Amino acid sequence: MIRAFVAIPLPDDIRAALVALQARLQVGRVLPPENLHLTLVFLGEVPDPLLEEVHLALSGVHAAPLTLRLAGLDMFGGARPRSIHARVVPDPALDHLQARVAQAARTAGVQVEARRFVPHVTLAYVNAARTGRARLARAVAGGAAFAAGPFQVHGFALYRSDLGRGPARHAELAQYPLSASPNPSDPA
């Protein structure tokens, strides 16, 4: 079994801006720079043969390249926040890409969570009881003016995530370029 997800890797300059923002947060357990990405679909624990099917299905995803921007911070977890993230400015092209990727994963046989897609880049995991809700709220408010981009997205990737001591280690398994139309040599 491989713990896997599909995500958009971030350009170095956007990652550098996020790392600088993490340093200003001064709360939580920040993610290492190499773990900063925009998740499209979390696949969970997937057997090797099914992961190959996912790869084949993702190879058939066709969507145009897109331009994204990051703006502001937010938290997930409601009254008991568990993470702080940079928000991605809403973009219909990103929603379309995410829906295509999720459908490809379902077609391959993965049970994708039926959860509303909220595009974001996780910056830190937090413990509200330890840090205090007010301190977390101040950290998020302090990043309200954060903005990065625009940046071009020319593809997405399939990753494995290995858990252990410390932060998860992510390894890219395959890349999928974006293009406005299907490649005529690709099987339909």
N, C-alpha and C positions, 0 to 999 in steps of 0.2 A: 504494500500500500504506500502510496505517495500522497502527501498533503500538498495540494496544488491550487493555484489561482491564475487568473488571466488579468493582466494589467498593462497600463501604458507606462513605459519607463520615462523618466523626466530628464530633460537636458541638464547638463552640468551647471549652467548659470542659474537655472530655477532651483536646482538642488542646493546650490550654495546660498541662495537667498533664504531657503527654508532652514538650513543649518544655522544661519545667523539669527533667524527668528526663534529657533529652538533655544539658543543660548540666552535670549532675552526673556523667555518664558519663566525660567527658574522654578518650574514645578514639574513633578512627575518623572517618569522614566522615558527619556527621549529615545527615539529610534535612531539607529546609526544611519549615516548618510546613504549607504548602499541599500537600505531598506525603504527609502522614500519612493513611492510610486502611487499611481492612481488605479485602484482596483476596479476592474470591470465586472468580474464574476469570481466569487470564491467557490472553488470546486469541492473542497474538503478532502477527505481521505479517499483516494481513487486507486483501484487495482491497476497494475501496469498495463494489461491488455486494454482496459477501458481508457486509460490515458492516451494510448495510441489512437483509439477511435476519436477521442477529443481532438487530438492533434490533426487528424485528417479532416474533421468537421471544421475546425478553425481555419484550416488552409483554404476552405471554400468561402470564407467570409469576405464579402466585397463591400467596401465603403470608401468614400472619398477621404483624402487627408483633411485634417481640420485644424483650427487654431483655437487654443484655449488660453484662459487667464485665471489666475488665482486672486481672490480678494477676501480679506478678513479671516477671522477665526471663529470656531464654534466648538461645542462639546457634544458628545454622544453619551447617553445614559440618563437623561432627564434629571430627576431629583438626586440621583446617585451617579454623577458623571464618572465615566470610565476612560475616556480619551479626549484629547484636544486635537483638532484638525484644522488645516487650511481649507477654506471653501473654494470650490471651483465655480466660476461664473457659469450659470446655466447656459447650455448650448444644445439646440435640437439635434445637431449632427453627432454630438457625443451621446445623447440619449439613443439615437438610431444605432450607433455602433454598439453600445452596450446591449441593446435588445437583440441585435444580430448575433453577438457573442454568446449571450445567454441561450438563445434558440439553438445555436450550434452545439453547445454543451448538452442541452436537453436531447437533441437529435442523436447525439452520441451515446446517450443513456445515463447521463449524470442528473441527479435530482437537485436542481438549483433551487435555493430558497426563494420563495415568493415574497420578496421584500422590495419595497420601493427603492429605486436606485437614487442614492444621494452622493453625487460625485464629490470626493474629498481626498486629501492627502493626510494620513494620520501622522502627527508629529510626536505625541507623547501619550503614554498610558498613565492614568492618574488614579489615586485612591482618595476619594472625597473625604472619607472619615479621617484619614491621616493628614491630608493637606488642608482641609477646610473648604467648604463651598464658597465662602466669601473670597478667599485667596485665589481660588480657581477662576472665579468670575472676574476678579481684577486682572489676572493674567490674560484671559480672553479679551477683555475690554482693552487692555494695553496693545493688543495686536489687531484692533479693529481697522486700523488704517493700512494694514499690510496689503501689498499688491505685488504681483509678479507676473511677467508676461507682457504681451502675448507671446506664445511659443507654438511652433508648428508640431503637429503630431503626424508622423508618416508611417506609424505602425504600432502594433501591440505585441505582447509576448506572453508565452506560457511559462510559469515559474513553479518550482518546487520550493517548499518551505520546510526546513528541518528544525525541529524544536530540540531544545537541550538546555544546558545551563546558559544563562544570559539571554540575549536577544535571539530571535529566530534567525537562521541563515537562509537567505534566498539564493537560488541558482536559476538562471535562465535556461530553459530547455529548448525553446524554439521561438523564432521571430516570425511575424506575419505583417508584410507590408500592406499599406492602404493604397488603393488606386481607385480612380473614379469609375472604372468599368472592369468587368472580369477579364482576365487574361484569356485570349482565345485558345491557348494551349491547355488551359485548365479544364478538367472534365466537368460537365454540368451537374 
